[in-house]
Amino acid sequence: MPLVAAAVCPHPPLIVPDVAGSAASELDDLRAACDAAVGRLLAAEPDVVYVVGGGPETVRHGAADYGSLRPYGVDRSIHLSKVNCGGRPGLPLSLQIGAWLMHRGGAECLRLGQAVAPDEPTDGCIRIGAALADQPDRRVALLVMGDGSACRGEKAPGYDDPRARPYDDGVATTLAGADTEALLGLDPVLSAELLVAGRASWQVLAGAVRADGVAWRGELTYHAAPYGVAYFVANWAPA
């Protein structure tokens, strides 16, 4: 059973207290939910955790690759895993936040990254997920980063869209039920119109679990839309 666990978290830069500054307490509940989800992920004792999230292109990232929070006002570099050897810059925000959560959780296992382009077709996401799961020589876990719609109210980044809440409620139900087919049924066009940052990475998760070939169970521990953006936290595990 190479795929042993998965967790889903969002990746707002404000989840990092130094970025949020005086507003850090506004996301305390989300931060605590993410910490708990990562803790459950690591309790499965994976040999490697793949942090999966959106990026400008679909590409695999090595353990020493890194990014910077400088665009968000904090002069800090975040490495996926190893910090004492050379790596590539340009780690996308989603993977940086995932790496930050893993560091915060005291992870000691290897962490690698899988960035997924926002327009990656569903079939491509399925293939990526299957490839991540197909590692019989080591225990694999996935930390899947992705935000829901950004159209939940007049102050939301994408303003208010009446389609956003039903979309997000559907995602919440799907994550709670570990419903891979429903995740794979998410419409890439509608997702893009609603500024959903998690569609592709969630479908990678679905592809990995489908390839694993056993039943999985899910638990949704957070679903809210602060700042007009939907955030979800969930854990998936073999049933």
N, C-alpha and C positions, 0 to 999 in steps of 0.2 A: 504494500500500500504506500506508494511513494508520495502521494498528496495527502497530508495529514491534517491540515487545518487552513482556514482562510478568515481574514477579517476585512471589513469594509470601513473606511474612514473618509472624511472629507479633507480638503487641503487648503482652507483659507489661510493666508499668511498671518492673519490676526490670531490664530491659535497659538503662535509663538509669543509669549508674554512680552518680550523685549520689543517686538514689532507693535503690539497693541498698546503698549505704554499704560497710560492711566485707565484705558478701557479694558484692560486685560481681564478683569473680573466678570465682564459681560459674557465671556465664553468659558467660565469655570465649569459649567455642567458639561459642555461639549468636550472640554479637555479631559475631564474625569472619565467620561464615557470612552474616549479614545484610549486613555491609559489602561482602562479595564479590558478593552478589546485586544489590545496588544499583549497584555499580560496573559490572557487566555490563549492567544496565538502561540506565545513562547512556551506556555505550559505543555504544549503538544510535543516539545523537544525536537523541533525541526533541525536538520543539518544545514539547510539554506532557506532563507526567506527571499522571495522575489517581491520587490516593491513594484507594483504595476500602477501606472498613471498616465495621464495625458501629457503629450509633448508635441513639439512642432513636427516631428517625424517619428515613424515607427523604427525604433532602434534599441538594441540591448546595451545596457550600461554595466561596466565592471565595478568591482568592489571599491576601487580607489577613485572613481569618478566623483566630481563634486560640482556644487553650484554655490551661488552667493545670494544672501538676503539683502544685499546693498540696494537693489531697486525698491525695497520696502523700508528703507531707512535704517537698516542695521548692518554694520560692516562685519559680517560673519560668513565664513565658508562652511558648508555642510557636506561631508563625504558620506557616500552610501555605507561604507563599512570600514575599510582600511584607510588610515591617515598618514602612514609612514612610508608610503611609496607613491610613485608617480601615477597620476590618473588624468583623465580628460576633464576639462571644464565644461560648462554648459548643461549641467544636470537641471532638468525642468523643475518648476516649482512643486508639482505634485510629488515627484520623487524626493525632493529636498524635505518636504514636510513629512513624508513617510519615513525617511531616514532619521529625521529629528525625533519622531515618535519612538523609533526603535532605540535610538541612543538614550532617550529619556526612560525607556522601559528596561534599560540595562542589558540589552541583547548582546550575547557573546557569539552567536552563530554567524556564519557568513551571510552577508546581504548583497544581493545583486539587483539590478534594475531592468525593467521592461517599460520603455516609453511607447505609447500608442498614439498615432496621429488622430486628430479629431474626426477626420473623414475616412478612417480605416473601415472598410466594409465589414459587415457582420461575419462573412465567411472568413475573412482574414483574421478577425478576432478569435474565431473558433480555432483556427490553425495555430495561432500563437499560444492560446491556452493549452491546447493539446500538447504542444512541444514543451511547455513548462512542466506539465504533469508527467511527461514521459521520461522519468529519471529513476529507474528501478534501483539504482545503487545508493540513493540517499533520500532521506525524508524531506519533502518539500512542503513549504507553507507559502501562502500568498497574502500580502498586505495590499489590498486593492484600494487605491485612492480615487475619489471622484465626488464632485458636487452634483446636486440635482439642478432643477431649473433656477434661473436667476431673474425670474419675472413675477415675483410674489409681492406685488404692491407698487405704489407709485414711486417709492424711493429705491426700488430694486434696480440693479444695473441695467436690466432690460425692460424697465417700466413694468406695468401690470398687464398680464395676459391671462384671460379666464381659463385657458387650457393648462396653465401651469400646475394648479393645485391637483386636478385629477391625475395628471401625469405623475406628480410626486407621490400622491397617495398610492398609485399603482406600483411604483418602484418600492415603496415601503412594504406593501403587502408581499411583493415578490421576494424581497430580501428576507423578510420574516419567515417565509415558507421555503427558502432555498429552491425557488422555482426557476430552473435553468431555462426552460423553454419560454417562459414569460420574459426573462431578461433578453433572450435572443430575439424576441419579437419586438423589442423597442425600435421605433422608427428613427433611423438616422436623420432624416430630414426634419421631422418634428423636434427631435432632440436638439438639433442645431438651431432651429428657430427659437427655442426656449432657452438657449445658451446653457444647455446641460453639458457639464464638463466630465461627467462620469460614464456616459453611455458606452464608449469603446472599452474602457477598463472593466466595467461590469460584464461586458460580453466576453472578454478574455477569461474572467472568472468562470462564467457559464461554460465556456469551451473546455476549460481545465477539468471542471467537475464532471461534465458529460463524458470526457475521455477517461476519467477515473473508473467509470463503470459501476459504481456502487451508489446506494441511496445516501443522501446527505440531509441534515437538518439545519435550520437556521434560527437565529434569534436576533430580533431588532431591539437595540437598547437605547437608541436616540433617533428622533425625527422631529426637526423643527426648522424654522426658516428665519433666523435672525438676519437682519440687514437685507431681507428680501431674497435670500438664496437658500435653497433647501439643502440641509445636511442630514446624512444618515450615518449611523454606526451600527454595525452588525457583526455577528460571528457565525461562520458556517463550520460544520464538522461532520465527519462520517457518522451516519446514524447507527 
